[in-house]
Structures are given as structure tokens and as C-alpha cells.
Amino acid sequence: MIDPIERFLADHGLLFLINLPERTDRRAEFNAQLARIGLSFDHPRIRVFPAVRPAELAGFTTLGTRGCFLSHKSVLEQTLSAGERSVIICEDDLDFAPDFLSRLPAVLDIMGREAWDFFYAGYTSVQIGDLVGPEANIFRLPPNHPVLCSHFYIIRGQAIADFHDYLSVILSRPAGHPDGGPMHYDGAINHFRASRPDLVTLAILPTLGSQRSSRTDVHALRWFDRTPLVRDAVQFLRKAKRQ
């Protein structure tokens, strides 16, 4: 019988971690998360993508917002180039749920029997839509229901290429374009889903992963994350809070 975590990677593609090379703290923390579920960066199905650090806004509100957008888009490109039909995408502030491994077999069974294109494993939203997997509380999100965050999700099938092309179109438009110009990446997913009611999006609650408290790379830093001595103290307190 195949191990559930190996089945997860075999059935749902490469697992990409998006990580800025200078954020060695987050990479180390995610390595610890992988160890919790019996994995490591040495696994052939796990890839670290060096996140993009752009020099220009190009219509985005912050450099971090643009970098996040470009990084996720590049992961989709690498997935397509590798010939994969599914991809698991993780941001480096992801913590797997404490009961991730115990819930995984039921989750995989539902994912295997249902037709879907997007699967939100870690996100922020309320439960809404039809329940398709009561044994793991997996439900089908309405296409026009917005979801916040993109720290843990899966895309598969033709949706990978279609969404990648959609992101390229967004980049070609000016900021504020009525059909959607440069925006936060999670907003781009929402726009795409709303424009494609034929696609099926599944989500799970409680989520399979959450965002740990960490200094942001997307938004402007607060004063306590910019001041060297204070920044170190805040980082220590964040780690203490998580323990």
C-alpha cells in the first residue's frame, strides 16, 4: 500500500516552494515543516523556486506584489515545461496543519473521485457551496466566490495552461483596466475563476495549512521589521508564539 504522502506527490504533481533566496529563515522553517510530514528538499518531487525580486512596479502596487505574481506565474511555466499535469504550490510561510497526515488519506480519496481544476488547501474564506466530500469537509466553491491568500493550492489539467495565459494577459494591461490589470495574485485567481464558470474549484475546512507569523515580503514593511535590533526581537517573539 502506497504511503499517503507519496501518493499525494505522485497523484498531484511536483511540489514547488516559492522562496526568496535571501529568506533563509523561511526556507529553514519550511524544511522543518517538510520533516514533520516525512519529506525533505532531497525528495525528487520537491522543487525550490527562487522567488522573483523585481526592480520596477510595472503597474503593481508594491514590488513584493509584482514579485509574488511573477513567481507563481513562473512556477506554472516550469510545470508546463516539465510536462506535469498537476502542481502543488506552496509559499514559504506555510505551516502544515497538525493533523495533516491523519486527514490526508480521506482527502486523497475525494480528490481522486471528484472532477476538479483548482484545490485550495490553505487559504482564507468561509465555507460556501455544495459539500462533495463530507468525510473530509471538502466543498465546491462557486466561481464568483472570492478567496484570500494563495499559500497552499493545487492546479491540474488544462487549467494550468489556461490560467498561465490569463496571467500573461493581465500583465499586458495597464493598472486599473476594467477587465483586470496588474493585481495581487490571489485576486488574479479569483478573476480567472469568475471568468471560467466551467472550472471546478474545491476547498477544505479546516484547511490543510496556514500562514505562520513572519516578516512580509509582499507589502511594505512596518517600522519594527525595518529597525535592525527591534526586527531581531520581533522575529524571536514570532518564533516563541508559534511554539
ChimeraX commands (.cxc) that place a marker at each C-alpha (Angstrom):
marker #1 position 0.00,0.00,0.00 radius 0.5
marker #1 position 1.47,3.34,-1.06 radius 0.5
marker #1 position 2.29,5.84,1.67 radius 0.5
marker #1 position -0.28,8.70,1.67 radius 0.5
marker #1 position 2.33,11.44,1.33 radius 0.5
marker #1 position 3.97,9.62,-1.60 radius 0.5
marker #1 position 0.53,9.18,-3.13 radius 0.5
marker #1 position -0.08,12.91,-2.70 radius 0.5
marker #1 position 3.05,13.75,-4.69 radius 0.5
marker #1 position 2.54,11.01,-7.26 radius 0.5
marker #1 position -1.08,11.93,-7.98 radius 0.5
marker #1 position -0.88,15.70,-7.80 radius 0.5
marker #1 position 2.43,16.66,-9.33 radius 0.5
marker #1 position 5.58,18.41,-8.32 radius 0.5
marker #1 position 5.53,20.36,-5.06 radius 0.5
marker #1 position 7.03,23.81,-5.58 radius 0.5
marker #1 position 8.18,26.00,-2.72 radius 0.5
marker #1 position 8.37,29.69,-3.65 radius 0.5
marker #1 position 11.17,31.25,-1.61 radius 0.5
marker #1 position 13.28,34.38,-1.92 radius 0.5
marker #1 position 16.93,33.20,-1.79 radius 0.5
marker #1 position 17.73,35.71,0.96 radius 0.5
marker #1 position 14.91,34.39,3.15 radius 0.5
marker #1 position 16.95,31.51,4.51 radius 0.5
marker #1 position 14.89,31.73,7.70 radius 0.5
marker #1 position 11.72,30.83,5.87 radius 0.5
marker #1 position 13.42,28.09,3.89 radius 0.5
marker #1 position 14.68,26.52,7.12 radius 0.5
marker #1 position 11.23,26.78,8.69 radius 0.5
marker #1 position 9.62,25.11,5.68 radius 0.5
marker #1 position 12.24,22.38,5.77 radius 0.5
marker #1 position 11.11,21.69,9.33 radius 0.5
marker #1 position 7.53,21.54,8.09 radius 0.5
marker #1 position 8.50,19.00,5.43 radius 0.5
marker #1 position 10.25,16.90,8.07 radius 0.5
marker #1 position 7.02,16.83,10.09 radius 0.5
marker #1 position 5.27,15.05,7.23 radius 0.5
marker #1 position 8.16,12.77,6.32 radius 0.5
marker #1 position 9.64,14.78,3.45 radius 0.5
marker #1 position 12.71,16.88,2.70 radius 0.5
marker #1 position 14.14,19.05,-0.05 radius 0.5
marker #1 position 16.01,15.95,-1.26 radius 0.5
marker #1 position 12.77,14.36,-2.48 radius 0.5
marker #1 position 12.74,14.20,-6.31 radius 0.5
marker #1 position 9.20,15.60,-6.44 radius 0.5
marker #1 position 10.02,18.74,-4.44 radius 0.5
marker #1 position 11.44,21.85,-6.09 radius 0.5
marker #1 position 12.50,25.19,-4.63 radius 0.5
marker #1 position 11.70,28.11,-6.91 radius 0.5
marker #1 position 13.84,31.22,-6.26 radius 0.5
marker #1 position 11.19,33.91,-5.97 radius 0.5
marker #1 position 11.38,36.94,-8.25 radius 0.5
marker #1 position 12.57,40.26,-6.77 radius 0.5
marker #1 position 11.61,42.85,-9.43 radius 0.5
marker #1 position 13.19,46.29,-9.71 radius 0.5
marker #1 position 10.14,48.11,-11.12 radius 0.5
marker #1 position 6.46,48.28,-10.15 radius 0.5
marker #1 position 5.16,47.99,-13.75 radius 0.5
marker #1 position 1.64,48.88,-12.62 radius 0.5
marker #1 position 1.62,46.85,-9.39 radius 0.5
marker #1 position 1.06,48.49,-6.01 radius 0.5
marker #1 position 4.31,47.16,-4.49 radius 0.5
marker #1 position 7.43,45.36,-5.71 radius 0.5
marker #1 position 6.52,42.43,-3.49 radius 0.5
marker #1 position 3.08,42.14,-5.06 radius 0.5
marker #1 position 4.62,42.03,-8.51 radius 0.5
marker #1 position 7.29,39.57,-7.39 radius 0.5
marker #1 position 4.65,37.25,-5.94 radius 0.5
marker #1 position 2.62,37.40,-9.16 radius 0.5
marker #1 position 5.64,36.72,-11.39 radius 0.5
marker #1 position 6.89,33.92,-9.14 radius 0.5
marker #1 position 3.63,31.98,-9.21 radius 0.5
marker #1 position 3.36,32.51,-12.97 radius 0.5
marker #1 position 6.91,31.19,-13.44 radius 0.5
marker #1 position 6.08,28.07,-11.43 radius 0.5
marker #1 position 3.20,27.40,-13.80 radius 0.5
marker #1 position 5.63,27.82,-16.72 radius 0.5
marker #1 position 8.04,25.31,-15.20 radius 0.5
marker #1 position 5.19,22.88,-14.59 radius 0.5
marker #1 position 4.15,23.07,-18.23 radius 0.5
marker #1 position 7.76,22.72,-19.41 radius 0.5
marker #1 position 8.17,19.61,-17.26 radius 0.5
marker #1 position 5.09,18.05,-18.84 radius 0.5
marker #1 position 3.34,17.72,-15.49 radius 0.5
marker #1 position -0.46,17.57,-15.43 radius 0.5
marker #1 position -0.81,18.80,-11.86 radius 0.5
marker #1 position 1.18,21.01,-9.49 radius 0.5
marker #1 position 1.23,21.68,-5.75 radius 0.5
marker #1 position 2.29,25.25,-4.98 radius 0.5
marker #1 position 3.42,26.37,-1.52 radius 0.5
marker #1 position 4.61,29.72,-0.24 radius 0.5
marker #1 position 7.44,29.67,2.27 radius 0.5
marker #1 position 5.36,30.85,5.25 radius 0.5
marker #1 position 3.19,27.73,5.08 radius 0.5
marker #1 position 2.72,25.55,8.15 radius 0.5
marker #1 position 1.05,22.21,7.52 radius 0.5
marker #1 position -1.91,21.52,9.79 radius 0.5
marker #1 position -1.04,19.43,12.88 radius 0.5
marker #1 position -3.42,16.70,11.65 radius 0.5
marker #1 position -2.32,16.92,8.00 radius 0.5
marker #1 position -1.12,13.32,7.76 radius 0.5
marker #1 position -4.11,11.79,9.52 radius 0.5
marker #1 position -6.57,13.64,7.27 radius 0.5
marker #1 position -4.65,13.11,4.03 radius 0.5
marker #1 position -5.96,9.62,3.06 radius 0.5
marker #1 position -9.60,10.76,3.09 radius 0.5
marker #1 position -8.68,13.95,1.24 radius 0.5
marker #1 position -6.87,11.99,-1.48 radius 0.5
marker #1 position -9.81,9.62,-1.91 radius 0.5
marker #1 position -12.17,12.55,-2.50 radius 0.5
marker #1 position -9.73,14.29,-4.84 radius 0.5
marker #1 position -9.43,11.06,-6.78 radius 0.5
marker #1 position -13.14,10.55,-7.32 radius 0.5
marker #1 position -14.20,14.16,-7.97 radius 0.5
marker #1 position -13.67,16.24,-11.11 radius 0.5
marker #1 position -11.86,19.49,-10.25 radius 0.5
marker #1 position -9.38,22.04,-11.59 radius 0.5
marker #1 position -8.33,24.09,-8.53 radius 0.5
marker #1 position -7.97,22.81,-4.98 radius 0.5
marker #1 position -7.49,25.26,-2.11 radius 0.5
marker #1 position -5.63,23.52,0.71 radius 0.5
marker #1 position -4.57,26.70,2.53 radius 0.5
marker #1 position -6.50,29.94,2.18 radius 0.5
marker #1 position -8.87,32.36,3.92 radius 0.5
marker #1 position -12.62,32.15,3.25 radius 0.5
marker #1 position -15.90,30.93,4.69 radius 0.5
marker #1 position -17.45,27.60,3.80 radius 0.5
marker #1 position -19.85,28.04,0.90 radius 0.5
marker #1 position -21.06,25.80,-1.89 radius 0.5
marker #1 position -22.03,22.15,-2.23 radius 0.5
marker #1 position -20.38,19.59,0.02 radius 0.5
marker #1 position -18.75,16.89,-2.13 radius 0.5
marker #1 position -16.68,15.09,0.48 radius 0.5
marker #1 position -18.34,15.10,3.90 radius 0.5
marker #1 position -15.75,12.71,5.36 radius 0.5
marker #1 position -13.11,15.44,4.96 radius 0.5
marker #1 position -15.39,18.50,4.69 radius 0.5
marker #1 position -14.44,19.29,1.11 radius 0.5
marker #1 position -16.82,21.54,-0.81 radius 0.5
marker #1 position -17.21,23.06,-4.26 radius 0.5
marker #1 position -16.68,26.84,-4.31 radius 0.5
marker #1 position -18.98,28.94,-6.51 radius 0.5
marker #1 position -16.97,30.51,-9.38 radius 0.5
marker #1 position -17.70,34.06,-8.25 radius 0.5
marker #1 position -16.82,33.49,-4.59 radius 0.5
marker #1 position -13.53,35.30,-3.81 radius 0.5
marker #1 position -10.79,33.65,-1.78 radius 0.5
marker #1 position -7.92,35.35,0.02 radius 0.5
marker #1 position -4.34,34.04,0.09 radius 0.5
marker #1 position -2.52,31.53,-2.09 radius 0.5
marker #1 position -0.08,29.88,0.31 radius 0.5
marker #1 position -1.12,26.27,-0.46 radius 0.5
marker #1 position -3.09,25.19,-3.53 radius 0.5
marker #1 position -3.14,22.73,-6.42 radius 0.5
marker #1 position -3.97,23.24,-10.10 radius 0.5
marker #1 position -4.31,20.46,-12.62 radius 0.5
marker #1 position -5.12,19.67,-16.22 radius 0.5
marker #1 position -5.77,22.24,-18.90 radius 0.5
marker #1 position -6.42,24.85,-16.20 radius 0.5
marker #1 position -2.64,25.20,-15.73 radius 0.5
marker #1 position -2.03,26.44,-19.28 radius 0.5
marker #1 position -5.27,28.43,-19.40 radius 0.5
marker #1 position -4.51,30.23,-16.15 radius 0.5
marker #1 position -0.92,30.90,-17.19 radius 0.5
marker #1 position -2.19,32.52,-20.40 radius 0.5
marker #1 position -4.71,34.54,-18.40 radius 0.5
marker #1 position -1.92,35.88,-16.19 radius 0.5
marker #1 position 0.02,36.91,-19.29 radius 0.5
marker #1 position -2.99,38.90,-20.50 radius 0.5
marker #1 position -3.27,40.63,-17.11 radius 0.5
marker #1 position 0.37,41.69,-17.40 radius 0.5
marker #1 position -0.30,43.18,-20.83 radius 0.5
marker #1 position -2.97,45.52,-19.48 radius 0.5
marker #1 position -2.47,48.82,-17.65 radius 0.5
marker #1 position -3.27,49.22,-13.97 radius 0.5
marker #1 position -6.97,49.80,-13.40 radius 0.5
marker #1 position -8.06,48.17,-16.65 radius 0.5
marker #1 position -11.79,47.26,-16.44 radius 0.5
marker #1 position -11.05,43.64,-17.37 radius 0.5
marker #1 position -8.24,43.39,-14.82 radius 0.5
marker #1 position -4.73,44.78,-14.91 radius 0.5
marker #1 position -1.80,44.17,-12.53 radius 0.5
marker #1 position -3.18,42.94,-9.20 radius 0.5
marker #1 position -2.49,40.70,-6.22 radius 0.5
marker #1 position -2.02,37.09,-7.29 radius 0.5
marker #1 position -4.90,35.73,-5.21 radius 0.5
marker #1 position -7.10,38.34,-6.87 radius 0.5
marker #1 position -5.98,37.06,-10.28 radius 0.5
marker #1 position -7.09,33.55,-9.34 radius 0.5
marker #1 position -10.48,34.95,-8.32 radius 0.5
marker #1 position -10.86,36.87,-11.59 radius 0.5
marker #1 position -9.92,33.79,-13.60 radius 0.5
marker #1 position -12.33,31.53,-11.74 radius 0.5
marker #1 position -15.16,34.04,-12.16 radius 0.5
marker #1 position -14.46,34.25,-15.90 radius 0.5
marker #1 position -14.50,30.44,-16.23 radius 0.5
marker #1 position -17.61,29.03,-14.55 radius 0.5
marker #1 position -16.89,25.73,-16.29 radius 0.5
marker #1 position -13.91,25.16,-13.98 radius 0.5
marker #1 position -14.41,23.36,-10.69 radius 0.5
marker #1 position -12.75,24.66,-7.53 radius 0.5
marker #1 position -12.67,22.55,-4.39 radius 0.5
marker #1 position -11.73,23.76,-0.92 radius 0.5
marker #1 position -11.37,22.21,2.51 radius 0.5
marker #1 position -12.08,23.40,6.04 radius 0.5
marker #1 position -10.33,23.26,8.38 radius 0.5
marker #1 position -7.51,24.00,5.96 radius 0.5
marker #1 position -4.56,21.67,5.49 radius 0.5
marker #1 position -2.13,24.52,6.09 radius 0.5
marker #1 position -1.94,28.03,7.50 radius 0.5
marker #1 position 0.40,31.01,7.23 radius 0.5
marker #1 position 2.86,31.39,10.08 radius 0.5
marker #1 position 3.62,34.81,11.52 radius 0.5
marker #1 position 6.61,36.15,9.62 radius 0.5
marker #1 position 8.05,39.36,8.19 radius 0.5
marker #1 position 6.25,40.07,4.93 radius 0.5
marker #1 position 7.92,40.13,1.51 radius 0.5
marker #1 position 4.81,41.38,-0.33 radius 0.5
marker #1 position 3.65,44.50,1.49 radius 0.5
marker #1 position 5.62,47.49,2.78 radius 0.5
marker #1 position 7.43,46.60,5.99 radius 0.5
marker #1 position 6.27,48.04,9.28 radius 0.5
marker #1 position 8.74,50.08,11.31 radius 0.5
marker #1 position 9.55,47.19,13.65 radius 0.5
marker #1 position 10.55,45.00,10.69 radius 0.5
marker #1 position 12.85,47.71,9.32 radius 0.5
marker #1 position 14.78,48.56,12.51 radius 0.5
marker #1 position 17.66,46.07,12.98 radius 0.5
marker #1 position 17.63,45.46,16.75 radius 0.5
marker #1 position 13.86,45.68,17.05 radius 0.5
marker #1 position 13.47,43.42,14.00 radius 0.5
marker #1 position 15.53,40.69,15.66 radius 0.5
marker #1 position 13.45,40.91,18.82 radius 0.5
marker #1 position 10.20,40.72,16.86 radius 0.5
marker #1 position 11.44,37.68,14.94 radius 0.5
marker #1 position 12.30,35.96,18.25 radius 0.5
marker #1 position 8.82,36.71,19.63 radius 0.5
marker #1 position 7.16,35.38,16.48 radius 0.5
marker #1 position 9.02,32.09,16.82 radius 0.5
marker #1 position 8.17,31.87,20.52 radius 0.5
marker #1 position 4.49,32.44,19.75 radius 0.5
marker #1 position 4.46,29.56,17.26 radius 0.5
marker #1 position 6.00,27.10,19.72 radius 0.5
marker link #1:1,2 radius 0.2
marker link #1:2,3 radius 0.2
marker link #1:3,4 radius 0.2
marker link #1:4,5 radius 0.2
marker link #1:5,6 radius 0.2
marker link #1:6,7 radius 0.2
marker link #1:7,8 radius 0.2
marker link #1:8,9 radius 0.2
marker link #1:9,10 radius 0.2
marker link #1:10,11 radius 0.2
marker link #1:11,12 radius 0.2
marker link #1:12,13 radius 0.2
marker link #1:13,14 radius 0.2
marker link #1:14,15 radius 0.2
marker link #1:15,16 radius 0.2
marker link #1:16,17 radius 0.2
marker link #1:17,18 radius 0.2
marker link #1:18,19 radius 0.2
marker link #1:19,20 radius 0.2
marker link #1:20,21 radius 0.2
marker link #1:21,22 radius 0.2
marker link #1:22,23 radius 0.2
marker link #1:23,24 radius 0.2
marker link #1:24,25 radius 0.2
marker link #1:25,26 radius 0.2
marker link #1:26,27 radius 0.2
marker link #1:27,28 radius 0.2
marker link #1:28,29 radius 0.2
marker link #1:29,30 radius 0.2
marker link #1:30,31 radius 0.2
marker link #1:31,32 radius 0.2
marker link #1:32,33 radius 0.2
marker link #1:33,34 radius 0.2
marker link #1:34,35 radius 0.2
marker link #1:35,36 radius 0.2
marker link #1:36,37 radius 0.2
marker link #1:37,38 radius 0.2
marker link #1:38,39 radius 0.2
marker link #1:39,40 radius 0.2
marker link #1:40,41 radius 0.2
marker link #1:41,42 radius 0.2
marker link #1:42,43 radius 0.2
marker link #1:43,44 radius 0.2
marker link #1:44,45 radius 0.2
marker link #1:45,46 radius 0.2
marker link #1:46,47 radius 0.2
marker link #1:47,48 radius 0.2
marker link #1:48,49 radius 0.2
marker link #1:49,50 radius 0.2
marker link #1:50,51 radius 0.2
marker link #1:51,52 radius 0.2
marker link #1:52,53 radius 0.2
marker link #1:53,54 radius 0.2
marker link #1:54,55 radius 0.2
marker link #1:55,56 radius 0.2
marker link #1:56,57 radius 0.2
marker link #1:57,58 radius 0.2
marker link #1:58,59 radius 0.2
marker link #1:59,60 radius 0.2
marker link #1:60,61 radius 0.2
marker link #1:61,62 radius 0.2
marker link #1:62,63 radius 0.2
marker link #1:63,64 radius 0.2
marker link #1:64,65 radius 0.2
marker link #1:65,66 radius 0.2
marker link #1:66,67 radius 0.2
marker link #1:67,68 radius 0.2
marker link #1:68,69 radius 0.2
marker link #1:69,70 radius 0.2
marker link #1:70,71 radius 0.2
marker link #1:71,72 radius 0.2
marker link #1:72,73 radius 0.2
marker link #1:73,74 radius 0.2
marker link #1:74,75 radius 0.2
marker link #1:75,76 radius 0.2
marker link #1:76,77 radius 0.2
marker link #1:77,78 radius 0.2
marker link #1:78,79 radius 0.2
marker link #1:79,80 radius 0.2
marker link #1:80,81 radius 0.2
marker link #1:81,82 radius 0.2
marker link #1:82,83 radius 0.2
marker link #1:83,84 radius 0.2
marker link #1:84,85 radius 0.2
marker link #1:85,86 radius 0.2
marker link #1:86,87 radius 0.2
marker link #1:87,88 radius 0.2
marker link #1:88,89 radius 0.2
marker link #1:89,90 radius 0.2
marker link #1:90,91 radius 0.2
marker link #1:91,92 radius 0.2
marker link #1:92,93 radius 0.2
marker link #1:93,94 radius 0.2
marker link #1:94,95 radius 0.2
marker link #1:95,96 radius 0.2
marker link #1:96,97 radius 0.2
marker link #1:97,98 radius 0.2
marker link #1:98,99 radius 0.2
marker link #1:99,100 radius 0.2
marker link #1:100,101 radius 0.2
marker link #1:101,102 radius 0.2
marker link #1:102,103 radius 0.2
marker link #1:103,104 radius 0.2
marker link #1:104,105 radius 0.2
marker link #1:105,106 radius 0.2
marker link #1:106,107 radius 0.2
marker link #1:107,108 radius 0.2
marker link #1:108,109 radius 0.2
marker link #1:109,110 radius 0.2
marker link #1:110,111 radius 0.2
marker link #1:111,112 radius 0.2
marker link #1:112,113 radius 0.2
marker link #1:113,114 radius 0.2
marker link #1:114,115 radius 0.2
marker link #1:115,116 radius 0.2
marker link #1:116,117 radius 0.2
marker link #1:117,118 radius 0.2
marker link #1:118,119 radius 0.2
marker link #1:119,120 radius 0.2
marker link #1:120,121 radius 0.2
marker link #1:121,122 radius 0.2
marker link #1:122,123 radius 0.2
marker link #1:123,124 radius 0.2
marker link #1:124,125 radius 0.2
marker link #1:125,126 radius 0.2
marker link #1:126,127 radius 0.2
marker link #1:127,128 radius 0.2
marker link #1:128,129 radius 0.2
marker link #1:129,130 radius 0.2
marker link #1:130,131 radius 0.2
marker link #1:131,132 radius 0.2
marker link #1:132,133 radius 0.2
marker link #1:133,134 radius 0.2
marker link #1:134,135 radius 0.2
marker link #1:135,136 radius 0.2
marker link #1:136,137 radius 0.2
marker link #1:137,138 radius 0.2
marker link #1:138,139 radius 0.2
marker link #1:139,140 radius 0.2
marker link #1:140,141 radius 0.2
marker link #1:141,142 radius 0.2
marker link #1:142,143 radius 0.2
marker link #1:143,144 radius 0.2
marker link #1:144,145 radius 0.2
marker link #1:145,146 radius 0.2
marker link #1:146,147 radius 0.2
marker link #1:147,148 radius 0.2
marker link #1:148,149 radius 0.2
marker link #1:149,150 radius 0.2
marker link #1:150,151 radius 0.2
marker link #1:151,152 radius 0.2
marker link #1:152,153 radius 0.2
marker link #1:153,154 radius 0.2
marker link #1:154,155 radius 0.2
marker link #1:155,156 radius 0.2
marker link #1:156,157 radius 0.2
marker link #1:157,158 radius 0.2
marker link #1:158,159 radius 0.2
marker link #1:159,160 radius 0.2
marker link #1:160,161 radius 0.2
marker link #1:161,162 radius 0.2
marker link #1:162,163 radius 0.2
marker link #1:163,164 radius 0.2
marker link #1:164,165 radius 0.2
marker link #1:165,166 radius 0.2
marker link #1:166,167 radius 0.2
marker link #1:167,168 radius 0.2
marker link #1:168,169 radius 0.2
marker link #1:169,170 radius 0.2
marker link #1:170,171 radius 0.2
marker link #1:171,172 radius 0.2
marker link #1:172,173 radius 0.2
marker link #1:173,174 radius 0.2
marker link #1:174,175 radius 0.2
marker link #1:175,176 radius 0.2
marker link #1:176,177 radius 0.2
marker link #1:177,178 radius 0.2
marker link #1:178,179 radius 0.2
marker link #1:179,180 radius 0.2
marker link #1:180,181 radius 0.2
marker link #1:181,182 radius 0.2
marker link #1:182,183 radius 0.2
marker link #1:183,184 radius 0.2
marker link #1:184,185 radius 0.2
marker link #1:185,186 radius 0.2
marker link #1:186,187 radius 0.2
marker link #1:187,188 radius 0.2
marker link #1:188,189 radius 0.2
marker link #1:189,190 radius 0.2
marker link #1:190,191 radius 0.2
marker link #1:191,192 radius 0.2
marker link #1:192,193 radius 0.2
marker link #1:193,194 radius 0.2
marker link #1:194,195 radius 0.2
marker link #1:195,196 radius 0.2
marker link #1:196,197 radius 0.2
marker link #1:197,198 radius 0.2
marker link #1:198,199 radius 0.2
marker link #1:199,200 radius 0.2
marker link #1:200,201 radius 0.2
marker link #1:201,202 radius 0.2
marker link #1:202,203 radius 0.2
marker link #1:203,204 radius 0.2
marker link #1:204,205 radius 0.2
marker link #1:205,206 radius 0.2
marker link #1:206,207 radius 0.2
marker link #1:207,208 radius 0.2
marker link #1:208,209 radius 0.2
marker link #1:209,210 radius 0.2
marker link #1:210,211 radius 0.2
marker link #1:211,212 radius 0.2
marker link #1:212,213 radius 0.2
marker link #1:213,214 radius 0.2
marker link #1:214,215 radius 0.2
marker link #1:215,216 radius 0.2
marker link #1:216,217 radius 0.2
marker link #1:217,218 radius 0.2
marker link #1:218,219 radius 0.2
marker link #1:219,220 radius 0.2
marker link #1:220,221 radius 0.2
marker link #1:221,222 radius 0.2
marker link #1:222,223 radius 0.2
marker link #1:223,224 radius 0.2
marker link #1:224,225 radius 0.2
marker link #1:225,226 radius 0.2
marker link #1:226,227 radius 0.2
marker link #1:227,228 radius 0.2
marker link #1:228,229 radius 0.2
marker link #1:229,230 radius 0.2
marker link #1:230,231 radius 0.2
marker link #1:231,232 radius 0.2
marker link #1:232,233 radius 0.2
marker link #1:233,234 radius 0.2
marker link #1:234,235 radius 0.2
marker link #1:235,236 radius 0.2
marker link #1:236,237 radius 0.2
marker link #1:237,238 radius 0.2
marker link #1:238,239 radius 0.2
marker link #1:239,240 radius 0.2
marker link #1:240,241 radius 0.2
marker link #1:241,242 radius 0.2
marker link #1:242,243 radius 0.2
view
